[in-house]
Amino acid sequence: MAICHSKVVKILSHIKNIRIFVYNDYIFKGMEVAKGNKEQLNDNERVLADFIQYLLTERRYSPLTVRNYRHDIEQFIAWGEGSTAEGRFSLLEVRTADVREWIMHLSDLHTMGNASINRTVASIRSLYKFLRSRAIIERDIFTPIDSLRTAQ
């Protein structure tokens, strides 16, 4: 589905604190638009930019929903970078054990309830479903991951 450049800019203007978005050959950093290509982005930024583009253009999610997805994924990346000795973390190399460890980390913080953790996990699960649909990754790392129990 094609979406015109001005509509993308209008959509982006409603998403607060968006860091990077790529649409065709345009790279959006904050609200500044620069002509360029995706090779200027690291792997995580490129994956996130492609996923956000997918959510906006193909899934047609609202700007608020897209902002929440982006926030959840950026939090996951920040956790991953903080949990490795070198600070190197790639969304394309995540294992099921990493996801489980991240869920335990969220649970141990006691700042989120199980329903909120499940929503956050659903954002990351959607990202990996997208990556599988594009044949960027081969296996579904979320198959053995169950949702946390919530109060009735």
DSSP file (Angstrom, degrees, kcal/mol; ACC not computed):
  #  RESIDUE AA STRUCTURE BP1 BP2  ACC     N-H-->O    O-->H-N    N-H-->O    O-->H-N    TCO  KAPPA ALPHA  PHI   PSI    X-CA   Y-CA   Z-CA
    1    1 A M              0   0    0      0, 0.0     2,-0.3     0, 0.0    56,-0.0   0.000 360.0 360.0 360.0 129.0    0.0    0.0    0.0
    2    2 A A        -     0   0    0     56,-0.0     2,-0.4     0, 0.0     0, 0.0  -0.628 360.0-170.0 -87.5 146.2    1.4    3.4   -1.0
    3    3 A I        -     0   0    0     -2,-0.3    54,-0.0     4,-0.0     5,-0.0  -1.000  26.1-114.0-135.8 135.1    1.2    6.3    1.4
    4    4 A C     >  -     0   0    0     -2,-0.4     4,-1.9     1,-0.1     3,-0.4  -0.320  21.9-118.8 -74.2 153.4    2.0    9.8    0.3
    5    5 A H  H  > S+     0   0    0      1,-0.2     4,-2.2     2,-0.2     5,-0.2   0.880 112.4  52.5 -57.1 -44.1    5.0   11.6    1.9
    6    6 A S  H  > S+     0   0    0      1,-0.2     4,-2.1     2,-0.2    -1,-0.2   0.852 107.5  52.5 -65.8 -33.0    2.9   14.5    3.4
    7    7 A K  H  > S+     0   0    0     -3,-0.4     4,-2.7     2,-0.2    -1,-0.2   0.896 108.1  50.9 -68.8 -39.0    0.6   11.9    5.1
    8    8 A V  H  X S+     0   0    0     -4,-1.9     4,-3.0     2,-0.2    -2,-0.2   0.930 110.7  48.6 -61.8 -45.3    3.6   10.2    6.6
    9    9 A V  H  X S+     0   0    0     -4,-2.2     4,-1.8     2,-0.2    -2,-0.2   0.903 111.7  50.2 -62.1 -40.9    4.9   13.5    8.0
   10   10 A K  H  X S+     0   0    0     -4,-2.1     4,-0.6     2,-0.2    -2,-0.2   0.924 112.1  47.1 -63.4 -44.4    1.5   14.3    9.3
   11   11 A I  H >< S+     0   0    0     -4,-2.7     3,-1.4     1,-0.2     4,-0.4   0.931 111.9  51.0 -61.1 -45.5    1.3   10.9   11.1
   12   12 A L  H >< S+     0   0    0     -4,-3.0     3,-1.3     1,-0.3    -1,-0.2   0.820  98.6  65.2 -64.0 -30.8    4.8   11.3   12.4
   13   13 A S  H 3< S+     0   0    0     -4,-1.8    -1,-0.3     1,-0.3    -2,-0.2   0.717 101.0  52.2 -67.0 -17.4    4.0   14.8   13.8
   14   14 A H  T << S+     0   0    0     -3,-1.4     2,-0.8    -4,-0.6    -1,-0.3   0.561  91.6  84.3 -92.0  -9.7    1.5   13.0   16.2
   15   15 A I  S X  S-     0   0    0     -3,-1.3     3,-0.9    -4,-0.4     2,-0.2  -0.837  75.5-144.8 -97.4 111.2    4.1   10.5   17.5
   16   16 A K  T 3  S+     0   0    0     -2,-0.8    -2,-0.1     1,-0.2    -3,-0.0  -0.492  72.6   3.8 -77.6 143.1    6.0   12.1   20.3
   17   17 A N  T 3  S+     0   0    0      1,-0.2     2,-0.3    -2,-0.2    -1,-0.2   0.692  77.8 165.9  61.6  24.6    9.7   11.3   20.8
   18   18 A I    <   -     0   0    0     -3,-0.9    12,-0.4    -6,-0.2    -1,-0.2  -0.552  16.9-168.4 -70.2 134.1   10.0    9.1   17.7
   19   19 A R        +     0   0    0      1,-0.3    11,-1.4    -2,-0.3     2,-0.4   0.927  60.5   5.9 -92.6 -51.7   13.7    8.6   17.1
   20   20 A I  E     +A   29   0A   0      9,-0.2     2,-0.3    25,-0.0    -1,-0.3  -0.997  56.4 166.7-141.0 135.9   14.1    7.1   13.7
   21   21 A F  E     -A   28   0A   0      7,-1.9     7,-3.7    -2,-0.4     2,-0.5  -0.982  16.1-157.6-145.0 133.9   11.6    6.2   10.9
   22   22 A V  E     +A   27   0A   0     -2,-0.3     2,-0.4    27,-0.3     5,-0.2  -0.961  12.4 175.2-117.2 127.1   12.5    5.3    7.4
   23   23 A Y  E >   -A   26   0A   0      3,-2.3     3,-2.6    -2,-0.5     2,-0.2  -0.963  67.3 -51.0-130.8 116.6   10.0    5.7    4.5
   24   24 A N  T 3  S-     0   0    0     -2,-0.4     0, 0.0     1,-0.3     0, 0.0  -0.411 124.3 -19.8  52.1-119.3   11.4    4.9    1.1
   25   25 A D  T 3  S+     0   0    0     -2,-0.2    11,-2.4    12,-0.1     2,-0.5   0.310 116.2 101.3 -99.0  10.0   14.6    6.9    0.9
   26   26 A Y  E <   -AB  23  35A   0     -3,-2.6    -3,-2.3     9,-0.2     2,-0.6  -0.815  55.0-158.3-100.3 132.3   13.7    9.4    3.6
   27   27 A I  E     -AB  22  34A   0      7,-2.6     7,-2.2    -2,-0.5     2,-0.7  -0.936   6.2-157.9-107.8 123.2   15.2    9.0    7.1
   28   28 A F  E     +AB  21  33A   0     -7,-3.7    -7,-1.9    -2,-0.6     2,-0.6  -0.899  12.6 178.4-102.4 116.3   13.3   10.7    9.8
   29   29 A K  E >  S-AB  20  32A   0      3,-2.1     3,-2.1    -2,-0.7     2,-0.4  -0.970  73.3 -38.4-117.0 114.6   15.3   11.5   13.0
   30   30 A G  T 3  S-     0   0    0    -11,-1.4   -12,-0.0    -2,-0.6    -9,-0.0  -0.598 121.8 -38.8  64.2-126.2   13.1   13.2   15.4
   31   31 A M  T 3  S+     0   0    0     -2,-0.4     2,-0.3    -3,-0.1    -1,-0.3   0.310 115.2 107.9-109.8   6.3   11.1   15.4   13.2
   32   32 A E  E <   -B   29   0A   0     -3,-2.1    -3,-2.1     2,-0.0     2,-0.5  -0.667  58.3-149.1 -84.7 139.5   14.0   16.3   10.8
   33   33 A V  E     +B   28   0A   0     -2,-0.3     2,-0.4    -5,-0.2    -5,-0.2  -0.926  17.8 177.8-110.9 129.7   13.8   14.7    7.4
   34   34 A A  E     -B   27   0A   0     -7,-2.2    -7,-2.6    -2,-0.5     2,-0.3  -0.994  31.0-121.8-131.7 137.3   17.1   13.8    5.6
   35   35 A K  E     +B   26   0A   0     -2,-0.4     2,-0.3    -9,-0.2    -9,-0.2  -0.614  64.4 105.2 -73.0 132.3   17.5   12.2    2.2
   36   36 A G        -     0   0    0    -11,-2.4     2,-0.3    -2,-0.3    -1,-0.0  -0.922  59.6 -90.7-176.7-160.1   19.6    9.0    2.7
   37   37 A N    >   -     0   0    0     -2,-0.3     3,-1.6     1,-0.0     4,-0.1  -0.913  32.7-106.3-139.3 168.1   19.5    5.3    2.9
   38   38 A K  G >  S+     0   0    0     -2,-0.3     3,-2.0     1,-0.3     8,-0.1   0.668 105.3  79.5 -70.2 -16.5   19.0    2.6    5.5
   39   39 A E  G 3  S+     0   0    0      1,-0.3    -1,-0.3     7,-0.0     4,-0.0   0.714  82.8  66.7 -64.6 -17.5   22.7    1.6    5.4
   40   40 A Q  G <  S+     0   0    0     -3,-1.6    -1,-0.3     2,-0.0     2,-0.3   0.626  92.5  77.0 -75.7 -12.4   23.3    4.6    7.7
   41   41 A L  S <  S-     0   0    0     -3,-2.0     2,-0.1    -4,-0.1    -3,-0.0  -0.675  83.6-119.4 -98.4 151.1   21.4    2.9   10.5
   42   42 A N     >  -     0   0    0     -2,-0.3     4,-2.6     1,-0.1     5,-0.2  -0.323  41.0 -93.8 -77.6 174.0   22.6    0.1   12.7
   43   43 A D  H  > S+     0   0    0      1,-0.2     4,-2.7     2,-0.2     5,-0.2   0.906 124.6  47.5 -57.8 -46.4   20.7   -3.3   12.6
   44   44 A N  H  > S+     0   0    0      1,-0.2     4,-2.5     2,-0.2    -1,-0.2   0.911 113.6  47.5 -64.1 -42.1   18.4   -2.5   15.6
   45   45 A E  H  > S+     0   0    0      2,-0.2     4,-2.7     1,-0.2    -1,-0.2   0.897 112.9  49.4 -64.3 -40.2   17.5    1.0   14.2
   46   46 A R  H  X S+     0   0    0     -4,-2.6     4,-2.6     2,-0.2     5,-0.2   0.924 112.3  47.2 -65.8 -44.9   16.9   -0.5   10.8
   47   47 A V  H  X S+     0   0    0     -4,-2.7     4,-2.4    -5,-0.2    -2,-0.2   0.934 114.7  46.9 -62.0 -46.1   14.7   -3.3   12.2
   48   48 A L  H  X S+     0   0    0     -4,-2.5     4,-2.6    -5,-0.2     5,-0.2   0.910 112.2  49.9 -63.3 -42.8   12.8   -0.8   14.3
   49   49 A A  H  X S+     0   0    0     -4,-2.7     4,-2.3     2,-0.2   -27,-0.3   0.920 112.2  47.3 -63.0 -44.2   12.3    1.6   11.4
   50   50 A D  H  X S+     0   0    0     -4,-2.6     4,-2.2     2,-0.2    -1,-0.2   0.897 112.8  49.6 -64.3 -39.6   11.0   -1.1    9.1
   51   51 A F  H  X S+     0   0    0     -4,-2.4     4,-2.6     2,-0.2    -2,-0.2   0.911 110.7  48.8 -66.7 -42.2    8.6   -2.4   11.8
   52   52 A I  H  X S+     0   0    0     -4,-2.6     4,-2.4     2,-0.2     5,-0.2   0.911 110.7  51.2 -64.0 -41.2    7.3    1.1   12.5
   53   53 A Q  H  X S+     0   0    0     -4,-2.3     4,-2.9    -5,-0.2     5,-0.5   0.922 110.4  49.8 -60.1 -43.0    6.8    1.7    8.8
   54   54 A Y  H  X>S+     0   0    0     -4,-2.2     5,-2.2     1,-0.2     4,-1.7   0.920 110.6  49.2 -60.9 -45.9    4.9   -1.6    8.6
   55   55 A L  H  <5S+     0   0    0     -4,-2.6     6,-2.6     3,-0.2     5,-0.3   0.897 117.7  40.6 -62.7 -40.6    2.7   -0.7   11.5
   56   56 A L  H  <5S+     0   0    0     -4,-2.4    -2,-0.2     4,-0.2    -1,-0.2   0.919 127.2  27.8 -74.2 -44.8    1.8    2.7   10.1
   57   57 A T  H  <5S+     0   0    0     -4,-2.9    -3,-0.2    -5,-0.2    -2,-0.2   0.881 132.1  25.4 -92.7 -40.4    1.4    1.8    6.4
   58   58 A E  T  <5S+     0   0    0     -4,-1.7    -3,-0.2    -5,-0.5    -4,-0.1   0.892 132.7  32.2 -93.5 -44.1    0.3   -1.8    6.3
   59   59 A R  S   <S-     0   0    0     -5,-2.2    -3,-0.2     2,-0.0    -4,-0.2   0.703  91.6-145.6 -84.6 -20.4   -1.4   -2.3    9.6
   60   60 A R        +     0   0    0     -6,-0.4    -4,-0.2    -5,-0.3    -3,-0.1   0.880  30.8 176.1  56.8  43.2   -2.6    1.3    9.8
   61   61 A Y        -     0   0    0     -6,-2.6    -1,-0.1     1,-0.1    -2,-0.0  -0.394  35.5 -97.1 -73.9 155.4   -2.2    1.5   13.5
   62   62 A S     >  -     0   0    0      1,-0.1     4,-2.5    -2,-0.1     5,-0.2  -0.331  32.0-111.4 -69.9 155.7   -2.9    4.7   15.3
   63   63 A P  H  > S+     0   0    0      0, 0.0     4,-2.4     0, 0.0     5,-0.1   0.854 118.5  53.6 -57.1 -36.1    0.1    7.0   16.1
   64   64 A L  H  > S+     0   0    0      2,-0.2     4,-2.0     1,-0.2     5,-0.1   0.914 109.1  47.9 -66.2 -42.2   -0.4    6.3   19.9
   65   65 A T  H  > S+     0   0    0      2,-0.2     4,-2.4     1,-0.2    -1,-0.2   0.921 112.2  49.4 -63.0 -44.4   -0.3    2.6   19.3
   66   66 A V  H  X S+     0   0    0     -4,-2.5     4,-2.8     1,-0.2    -2,-0.2   0.902 108.5  53.6 -62.5 -41.1    2.8    2.9   17.2
   67   67 A R  H  X S+     0   0    0     -4,-2.4     4,-2.5    -5,-0.2    -1,-0.2   0.903 109.4  48.7 -59.8 -41.3    4.4    5.0   19.9
   68   68 A N  H  X S+     0   0    0     -4,-2.0     4,-2.4     2,-0.2    -2,-0.2   0.904 111.0  49.3 -67.5 -41.6    3.7    2.3   22.5
   69   69 A Y  H  X S+     0   0    0     -4,-2.4     4,-2.4     2,-0.2     5,-0.2   0.946 112.6  48.4 -59.4 -48.0    5.2   -0.4   20.3
   70   70 A R  H  X S+     0   0    0     -4,-2.8     4,-2.7     1,-0.2    -2,-0.2   0.917 111.0  50.4 -59.9 -44.2    8.3    1.7   19.6
   71   71 A H  H  X S+     0   0    0     -4,-2.5     4,-2.3     1,-0.2    -1,-0.2   0.920 110.5  49.3 -60.6 -45.3    8.7    2.4   23.3
   72   72 A D  H  X S+     0   0    0     -4,-2.4     4,-2.0     1,-0.2    -1,-0.2   0.912 113.4  46.3 -61.6 -43.0    8.4   -1.3   24.3
   73   73 A I  H  X S+     0   0    0     -4,-2.4     4,-2.5     2,-0.2    -2,-0.2   0.901 111.5  50.9 -69.0 -40.2   11.0   -2.3   21.7
   74   74 A E  H  X S+     0   0    0     -4,-2.7     4,-2.6    -5,-0.2    -1,-0.2   0.875 109.6  51.3 -64.4 -35.9   13.4    0.5   22.7
   75   75 A Q  H  X S+     0   0    0     -4,-2.3     4,-2.5     2,-0.2    -1,-0.2   0.895 109.8  50.1 -65.6 -39.8   13.1   -0.6   26.3
   76   76 A F  H  X S+     0   0    0     -4,-2.0     4,-2.5     2,-0.2    -2,-0.2   0.917 111.8  47.6 -63.5 -44.1   13.9   -4.2   25.2
   77   77 A I  H  X S+     0   0    0     -4,-2.5     4,-2.8     2,-0.2     5,-0.2   0.922 111.3  50.7 -62.7 -44.4   16.9   -3.0   23.3
   78   78 A A  H  X S+     0   0    0     -4,-2.6     4,-2.0     1,-0.2    -2,-0.2   0.908 111.4  48.2 -61.2 -42.5   18.1   -0.9   26.2
   79   79 A W  H  X S+     0   0    0     -4,-2.5     4,-1.5     2,-0.2    -1,-0.2   0.937 112.2  49.6 -61.8 -45.6   17.7   -3.9   28.6
   80   80 A G  H  X S+     0   0    0     -4,-2.5     4,-0.6     1,-0.2     3,-0.2   0.904 111.1  48.1 -61.7 -42.4   19.6   -6.1   26.1
   81   81 A E  H  < S+     0   0    0     -4,-2.8     3,-0.5     1,-0.2    -1,-0.2   0.859 113.5  48.6 -66.5 -34.7   22.5   -3.6   25.7
   82   82 A G  H  < S+     0   0    0     -4,-2.0    -1,-0.2    -5,-0.2    -2,-0.2   0.711 107.9  54.8 -76.9 -20.1   22.7   -3.3   29.5
   83   83 A S  H  < S+     0   0    0     -4,-1.5     2,-0.3    -3,-0.2    -1,-0.2   0.505  95.4  77.5 -93.8  -4.3   22.7   -7.0   30.1
   84   84 A T  S  < S-     0   0    0     -4,-0.6     3,-0.4    -3,-0.5     5,-0.1  -0.820  78.9-130.9-105.7 148.2   25.7   -7.7   27.8
   85   85 A A  S    S+     0   0    0     -2,-0.3    -1,-0.1     1,-0.2    -4,-0.0   0.888 108.7  38.4 -63.1 -40.5   29.3   -7.1   28.8
   86   86 A E  S    S-     0   0    0      2,-0.2    -1,-0.2    -3,-0.0     3,-0.1   0.551 107.6-120.4 -88.3  -7.6   30.1   -5.3   25.5
   87   87 A G        +     0   0    0     -3,-0.4     2,-0.6     1,-0.3    -2,-0.1   0.626  68.9 136.9  76.0  12.1   26.8   -3.5   25.3
   88   88 A R        +     0   0    0     -8,-0.1     2,-0.4    -7,-0.1    -1,-0.3  -0.832  21.8 163.0 -96.7 124.8   26.2   -5.1   21.9
   89   89 A F        -     0   0    0     -2,-0.6     2,-0.5    -3,-0.1   -45,-0.2  -0.983  16.5-166.6-144.2 126.7   22.7   -6.4   21.4
   90   90 A S    >   -     0   0    0     -2,-0.4     3,-1.7     1,-0.1     4,-0.2  -0.962  20.0-149.1-119.6 128.8   21.1   -7.3   18.2
   91   91 A L  G >  S+     0   0    0     -2,-0.5     3,-0.7     1,-0.3    -1,-0.1   0.768 101.2  60.7 -60.4 -24.6   17.4   -7.9   17.7
   92   92 A L  G 3  S+     0   0    0      1,-0.2    -1,-0.3    -3,-0.0   -48,-0.0   0.552 105.2  46.7 -82.4  -6.8   18.3  -10.4   15.0
   93   93 A E  G <  S+     0   0    0     -3,-1.7    -1,-0.2     2,-0.1    -2,-0.2   0.191  78.7 132.5-118.8  15.5   20.3  -12.6   17.4
   94   94 A V    <   -     0   0    0     -3,-0.7     2,-0.2    -4,-0.2    47,-0.1  -0.436  39.5-155.8 -71.7 141.1   17.8  -12.8   20.3
   95   95 A R     >  -     0   0    0     -2,-0.1     4,-1.7     1,-0.1     3,-0.4  -0.711  30.8-107.2-111.3 165.0   17.2  -16.3   21.8
   96   96 A T  H  > S+     0   0    0     -2,-0.2     4,-2.4     1,-0.2     5,-0.2   0.885 120.8  57.5 -57.6 -39.8   14.2  -17.6   23.7
   97   97 A A  H  > S+     0   0    0      1,-0.2     4,-2.4     2,-0.2    -1,-0.2   0.859 103.3  53.8 -60.7 -35.6   16.3  -17.6   26.9
   98   98 A D  H  > S+     0   0    0     -3,-0.4     4,-2.3     2,-0.2    -1,-0.2   0.914 108.5  48.6 -64.4 -42.8   16.9  -13.9   26.4
   99   99 A V  H  X S+     0   0    0     -4,-1.7     4,-2.4     2,-0.2    -2,-0.2   0.921 111.6  49.3 -64.3 -44.0   13.2  -13.2   26.2
  100  100 A R  H  X S+     0   0    0     -4,-2.4     4,-2.4     1,-0.2    -1,-0.2   0.919 110.9  50.0 -60.8 -43.5   12.5  -15.2   29.3
  101  101 A E  H  X S+     0   0    0     -4,-2.4     4,-2.2     1,-0.2    -1,-0.2   0.893 110.3  50.5 -62.2 -39.9   15.3  -13.4   31.2
  102  102 A W  H  X S+     0   0    0     -4,-2.3     4,-2.5     2,-0.2    -2,-0.2   0.903 109.1  50.6 -64.5 -42.1   13.8  -10.0   30.1
  103  103 A I  H  X S+     0   0    0     -4,-2.4     4,-2.4     1,-0.2    -2,-0.2   0.913 110.8  49.3 -62.4 -42.2   10.3  -11.1   31.3
  104  104 A M  H  X S+     0   0    0     -4,-2.4     4,-2.7     2,-0.2    -1,-0.2   0.898 109.0  53.3 -63.1 -39.6   11.8  -12.1   34.6
  105  105 A H  H  X S+     0   0    0     -4,-2.2     4,-1.4     2,-0.2    -2,-0.2   0.935 110.1  46.8 -59.4 -47.4   13.6   -8.7   34.8
  106  106 A L  H  X>S+     0   0    0     -4,-2.5     4,-0.6     1,-0.2     5,-0.5   0.901 114.0  48.4 -61.6 -40.9   10.3   -6.8   34.2
  107  107 A S  H ><5S+     0   0    0     -4,-2.4     3,-0.8     1,-0.2    -1,-0.2   0.887 108.7  53.0 -67.4 -39.2    8.6   -9.0   36.8
  108  108 A D  H 3<5S+     0   0    0     -4,-2.7    -1,-0.2     1,-0.2    -2,-0.2   0.751  97.6  66.3 -69.3 -24.4   11.4   -8.4   39.4
  109  109 A L  H 3<5S-     0   0    0     -4,-1.4    -1,-0.2    -3,-0.2    -2,-0.2   0.787  87.8-151.8 -67.3 -26.6   11.2   -4.6   39.0
  110  110 A H  T <<5 +     0   0    0     -3,-0.8    -3,-0.1    -4,-0.6    -2,-0.1   0.751  66.5 109.1  58.4  26.6    7.7   -4.7   40.5
  111  111 A T  S   <S+     0   0    0     -5,-0.5     2,-0.4     1,-0.1    -1,-0.1   0.541  72.9  48.4-103.3 -10.9    6.8   -1.6   38.5
  112  112 A M  S    S-     0   0    0     -6,-0.5    -2,-0.2    -5,-0.1    -1,-0.1  -0.971  77.1-129.6-130.8 143.6    4.4   -3.3   36.1
  113  113 A G     >  -     0   0    0     -2,-0.4     4,-2.3     1,-0.1     5,-0.2  -0.346  37.6 -99.5 -79.8 170.8    1.6   -5.7   36.7
  114  114 A N  H  > S+     0   0    0      1,-0.2     4,-2.6     2,-0.2    34,-0.3   0.862 122.9  54.7 -61.7 -36.3    1.3   -9.0   34.8
  115  115 A A  H  > S+     0   0    0      2,-0.2     4,-1.9     1,-0.2    -1,-0.2   0.902 109.8  46.9 -64.8 -39.8   -1.2   -7.5   32.3
  116  116 A S  H  > S+     0   0    0      2,-0.2     4,-2.2     1,-0.2    -2,-0.2   0.888 111.7  50.4 -68.6 -39.0    1.2   -4.7   31.5
  117  117 A I  H  X S+     0   0    0     -4,-2.3     4,-2.8     1,-0.2     5,-0.2   0.923 109.3  52.0 -63.5 -43.1    4.1   -7.1   31.1
  118  118 A N  H  X S+     0   0    0     -4,-2.6     4,-2.1     1,-0.2    -2,-0.2   0.884 109.1  50.1 -60.9 -38.6    1.9   -9.2   28.8
  119  119 A R  H  X S+     0   0    0     -4,-1.9     4,-1.5     2,-0.2    -1,-0.2   0.910 111.7  48.0 -65.1 -41.7    1.1   -6.2   26.7
  120  120 A T  H  X S+     0   0    0     -4,-2.2     4,-1.7     1,-0.2    -2,-0.2   0.915 111.7  49.3 -63.9 -44.0    4.8   -5.3   26.5
  121  121 A V  H  X S+     0   0    0     -4,-2.8     4,-2.9     1,-0.2    -1,-0.2   0.875 106.0  57.8 -62.8 -37.2    5.7   -8.9   25.5
  122  122 A A  H  X S+     0   0    0     -4,-2.1     4,-2.3     1,-0.2    -1,-0.2   0.861 103.2  53.8 -62.3 -35.2    3.0   -8.8   22.9
  123  123 A S  H  X S+     0   0    0     -4,-1.5     4,-1.8    -3,-0.2    -1,-0.2   0.933 112.3  42.7 -63.1 -45.6    4.7   -5.8   21.3
  124  124 A I  H  X S+     0   0    0     -4,-1.7     4,-2.1     1,-0.2    -2,-0.2   0.893 111.8  54.6 -69.0 -38.8    8.0   -7.7   21.0
  125  125 A R  H  X S+     0   0    0     -4,-2.9     4,-2.1     1,-0.2    -1,-0.2   0.905 107.2  51.6 -59.4 -41.4    6.2  -10.8   19.9
  126  126 A S  H  X S+     0   0    0     -4,-2.3     4,-2.4     1,-0.2    -1,-0.2   0.888 106.6  53.9 -63.1 -39.6    4.6   -8.8   17.0
  127  127 A L  H  X S+     0   0    0     -4,-1.8     4,-2.3     1,-0.2    -1,-0.2   0.937 111.3  44.7 -59.0 -46.5    8.1   -7.5   16.0
  128  128 A Y  H  X S+     0   0    0     -4,-2.1     4,-2.1     2,-0.2    -2,-0.2   0.813 110.1  54.5 -72.2 -29.2    9.4  -11.1   15.7
  129  129 A K  H  X S+     0   0    0     -4,-2.1     4,-2.3     2,-0.2    -1,-0.2   0.912 109.8  48.8 -65.2 -41.9    6.2  -12.2   13.9
  130  130 A F  H  X S+     0   0    0     -4,-2.4     4,-1.5     2,-0.2    -2,-0.2   0.926 110.0  50.8 -60.4 -46.7    6.9   -9.4   11.4
  131  131 A L  H  <>S+     0   0    0     -4,-2.3     5,-2.8     1,-0.2     6,-0.9   0.879 111.6  48.0 -62.2 -38.2   10.6  -10.5   11.1
  132  132 A R  H ><5S+     0   0    0     -4,-2.1     3,-1.6     1,-0.2    -1,-0.2   0.903 107.6  54.7 -67.9 -40.5    9.5  -14.0   10.4
  133  133 A S  H 3<5S+     0   0    0     -4,-2.3    -1,-0.2     1,-0.3    -2,-0.2   0.793 111.0  46.2 -64.8 -26.3    6.9  -12.9    7.8
  134  134 A R  T 3<5S-     0   0    0     -4,-1.5    -1,-0.3    -5,-0.1    -2,-0.2   0.330 113.3-120.4 -94.6   5.5    9.7  -11.1    6.0
  135  135 A A  T < 5S+     0   0    0     -3,-1.6    -3,-0.2     2,-0.2    -2,-0.1   0.808  76.6 128.0  57.9  33.2   12.1  -14.1    6.2
  136  136 A I  S   <S+     0   0    0     -5,-2.8     2,-0.3    -6,-0.2    -4,-0.2   0.810  76.5  26.9 -84.4 -34.1   14.6  -12.0    8.2
  137  137 A I  S    S-     0   0    0     -6,-0.9    -2,-0.2    -9,-0.2    -1,-0.2  -0.895  72.1-148.3-122.6 159.4   14.7  -14.6   10.9
  138  138 A E  S    S+     0   0    0     -2,-0.3     2,-0.3     1,-0.1    -1,-0.1   0.837  70.4  44.7 -98.8 -36.9   14.1  -18.3   10.6
  139  139 A R  S    S-     0   0    0      2,-0.0     2,-0.9     3,-0.0    -1,-0.1  -0.812  76.6-116.3-119.0 155.4   12.6  -19.6   13.8
  140  140 A D    >   -     0   0    0     -2,-0.3     3,-1.0     1,-0.2   -11,-0.1  -0.741  23.8-173.9 -87.8 106.5    9.9  -18.3   16.1
  141  141 A I  T 3  S+     0   0    0     -2,-0.9    -1,-0.2     1,-0.2   -42,-0.1   0.603  80.1  62.0 -76.6 -10.0   11.6  -17.6   19.5
  142  142 A F  T >  S+     0   0    0      1,-0.2     3,-1.4     2,-0.1    -1,-0.2   0.487  72.4  95.9 -94.8  -3.6    8.2  -16.9   21.1
  143  143 A T  T <  S+     0   0    0     -3,-1.0    -1,-0.2     1,-0.3    -2,-0.1   0.914  90.8  40.0 -54.3 -47.4    6.7  -20.4   20.6
  144  144 A P  T 3  S+     0   0    0      0, 0.0     2,-0.6     0, 0.0    -1,-0.3   0.461  94.9 101.9 -83.5   3.6    7.7  -21.6   24.1
  145  145 A I    <   -     0   0    0     -3,-1.4     2,-0.3    -4,-0.0    -3,-0.0  -0.772  54.3-167.3 -92.8 121.0    6.8  -18.3   25.8
  146  146 A D        -     0   0    0     -2,-0.6     2,-0.1     1,-0.1    -3,-0.0  -0.693  26.3-102.5-100.8 157.1    3.5  -18.2   27.6
  147  147 A S        -     0   0    0     -2,-0.3     2,-0.2     1,-0.1    -1,-0.1  -0.423  40.7-105.5 -71.9 153.0    1.6  -15.2   28.9
  148  148 A L        -     0   0    0    -34,-0.3     2,-0.2    -2,-0.1    -1,-0.1  -0.481  40.0-100.8 -75.2 150.5    1.8  -14.4   32.6
  149  149 A R        -     0   0    0     -2,-0.2     2,-0.3     1,-0.0   -35,-0.1  -0.479  38.9-157.5 -71.5 142.2   -1.3  -15.1   34.7
  150  150 A T        -     0   0    0     -2,-0.2     2,-0.1   -36,-0.1    -1,-0.0  -0.868  25.1 -95.4-119.4 156.0   -3.4  -12.2   35.5
  151  151 A A              0   0    0     -2,-0.3    -1,-0.0     1,-0.1   -36,-0.0  -0.400 360.0 360.0 -67.2 143.3   -5.9  -11.6   38.3
  152  152 A Q              0   0    0     -2,-0.1    -1,-0.1     0, 0.0    -2,-0.0   0.456 360.0 360.0 -81.4 360.0   -9.5  -12.3   37.4
